[in-house]
Amino acid sequence: MRQGFLAALLLGWAALAPAQALRAWSGGTAPPLELQDLDGGAHRLADYRGKTVLVNFWATWCAPCREEMPSIERLRRALEGKPFTVLAVNVGESARVARSFADTIPARFTWLLDRDTQTAKAWRARVLPASYLIGPDGAIRYSALGALDWSSDEVRKTIQGVMK
Amino acid sequence: MDRRAFVISTAAAVLPWRIAFAQSGWRTFEVTTRAEVDFAEGVSRVWLPLPLAEDTEWHRSLGSAWSGNAARAEVVRDGKYGVTMLYAEWPAGQAAPRIELTSKFSTRDRAVDVGRPDANAKALGPAQYAFYTAPTEWIPTDGIVRDTARGIVKGASSDIEKARAIYEWVVDNTFRDPKVRGCGWGDIKTMLETGNLGGKCGDLNALFVGLARSVGVPARDLYGIRVAASAQGYRSLGVGTPMISKAQHCRAEFYAQGAGWVPVDPADVRKVVLEEPPGQLAVSDPKVVAARKRLFGSWEMNWLAYNMGHDLALPYSKGPKLPYLMYPNGETGNERLDQLDPDAFKYAIRAREIT
């Protein structure tokens, strides 16, 4: 009962959180990202050159991460057919744990595993969720720390601006 | 590299890490800090320390997450020492500012045998040597500090011998003063000048660090918080409940050629003397003798390391520098909140072991 109350409180806090904003990036070039997906397939950020990529670092124990996932899927659907993709990077958990969450939401992301957390550390994603918007040229254009409503008009327009 | 080669090399890199992790005594914890500003006046700000960023043989940060009603949140760093913290801000008029930070990390017990050279010990470059023998604003390395240290290390030749002499001197000459608020701020010059060598970890381990640095032995404080009971049988060196709001504890290290960074904790020896049941133990008590031997070269890792920083200017604050960042800090209407009073600030810190 008490755990349930605390969980509800946490979710309530997340739901009440005001929208964080995408912030223009000034932190230099994108670190390498070479990770496996849930089925063992290899993915490199460099393979996505020419597309706009949302790199989202998350974990199942991170309530605001779970909270923002549906809005990322709404964004992805709104941009379907355009050169845009989502790399959802699970930080520090096993494929089984990550899949158990991925299976619960109807999101068509590329789910990647950063099992030893080294990629998150290289990207300085110390607080989750941490998201980076990568331009078609492979450069980081924007970042967001904390949960964001990715399906808002403002965010979508910003991303469409990066895609041009 | 083709895709198949990448998959194979990645799997090869990941598998040994997973096996080693499971077999080598790592424990994983979750620490949750919840901070609220009860009587907000104007802009409110909160700074929460984050787990040590660097992976070590005894600590790995697994990530943090925050929730709450902050209008702005970001990870900020203090430049000189690279201390990272979560910064949150609320505009004037925001009712009941609140933030909750959850951090996951793994630790394992740490021990260095100073009598046995470690071929894998990392060398300390000249810049790092200079950095870790330099004074801080609160830890001078000249005057009475250096004079005292020179007397202590007379006859010692190696860095290990000097550090050992200083460690024994701190244990023999200081005492834990339960009346000191928090962990003490480490004003070691005043301690030596007044001859009042009572304090807590922030004082006694800072004294070790200052004395060591003043005679050329690289040393540093590490600031953190206890997260679990001691498995080594010391009631005073652990926490017995999930609520750890007042369990902050700092430790110390020194560097020796051939040994690398060596963990020490003379302040905890004095804590055993004062607090280990039935209390007020003699220095000759077997519990104290064992702790004294153990705490030169080892740390039980029922403890989360935050950072090694001194003299921090909190980003976006016009308030005074902090000697260190080990507690949640906050301000509202440009007035600092009392970081040593969780009930008034207010904040609560909880810990639980996950594995």
HADDOCK unambig.tbl for C-alpha pairs under 7 A between the chains (distance, minus, plus):
assign (segid A and resid 13 and name CA) (segid B and resid 67 and name CA) 6.20 0.50 0.50
assign (segid A and resid 13 and name CA) (segid B and resid 68 and name CA) 5.12 0.50 0.50
assign (segid A and resid 14 and name CA) (segid B and resid 67 and name CA) 5.42 0.50 0.50
assign (segid A and resid 14 and name CA) (segid B and resid 68 and name CA) 6.09 0.50 0.50
assign (segid A and resid 16 and name CA) (segid B and resid 69 and name CA) 6.46 0.50 0.50
assign (segid A and resid 17 and name CA) (segid B and resid 68 and name CA) 5.50 0.50 0.50
assign (segid A and resid 17 and name CA) (segid B and resid 69 and name CA) 4.42 0.50 0.50
assign (segid A and resid 17 and name CA) (segid B and resid 70 and name CA) 6.96 0.50 0.50
assign (segid A and resid 18 and name CA) (segid B and resid 69 and name CA) 6.00 0.50 0.50
assign (segid A and resid 18 and name CA) (segid B and resid 71 and name CA) 6.20 0.50 0.50
assign (segid A and resid 20 and name CA) (segid B and resid 71 and name CA) 6.88 0.50 0.50
assign (segid A and resid 20 and name CA) (segid B and resid 72 and name CA) 6.65 0.50 0.50
assign (segid A and resid 41 and name CA) (segid B and resid 7 and name CA) 6.92 0.50 0.50
assign (segid A and resid 42 and name CA) (segid B and resid 3 and name CA) 6.41 0.50 0.50
assign (segid A and resid 42 and name CA) (segid B and resid 6 and name CA) 6.85 0.50 0.50
assign (segid A and resid 42 and name CA) (segid B and resid 7 and name CA) 5.63 0.50 0.50
assign (segid A and resid 62 and name CA) (segid B and resid 65 and name CA) 5.70 0.50 0.50
assign (segid A and resid 64 and name CA) (segid B and resid 67 and name CA) 6.35 0.50 0.50
assign (segid A and resid 92 and name CA) (segid B and resid 62 and name CA) 6.01 0.50 0.50
assign (segid A and resid 117 and name CA) (segid B and resid 62 and name CA) 6.47 0.50 0.50
assign (segid A and resid 126 and name CA) (segid B and resid 63 and name CA) 5.56 0.50 0.50
assign (segid A and resid 126 and name CA) (segid B and resid 64 and name CA) 6.17 0.50 0.50
assign (segid A and resid 127 and name CA) (segid B and resid 63 and name CA) 6.05 0.50 0.50
assign (segid A and resid 127 and name CA) (segid B and resid 64 and name CA) 4.49 0.50 0.50
assign (segid A and resid 127 and name CA) (segid B and resid 65 and name CA) 5.00 0.50 0.50
assign (segid A and resid 128 and name CA) (segid B and resid 63 and name CA) 6.91 0.50 0.50
assign (segid A and resid 128 and name CA) (segid B and resid 64 and name CA) 5.72 0.50 0.50
assign (segid A and resid 128 and name CA) (segid B and resid 65 and name CA) 4.47 0.50 0.50
assign (segid A and resid 129 and name CA) (segid B and resid 65 and name CA) 6.58 0.50 0.50
assign (segid A and resid 145 and name CA) (segid B and resid 73 and name CA) 6.92 0.50 0.50
assign (segid A and resid 145 and name CA) (segid B and resid 74 and name CA) 6.30 0.50 0.50
assign (segid A and resid 146 and name CA) (segid B and resid 66 and name CA) 6.87 0.50 0.50
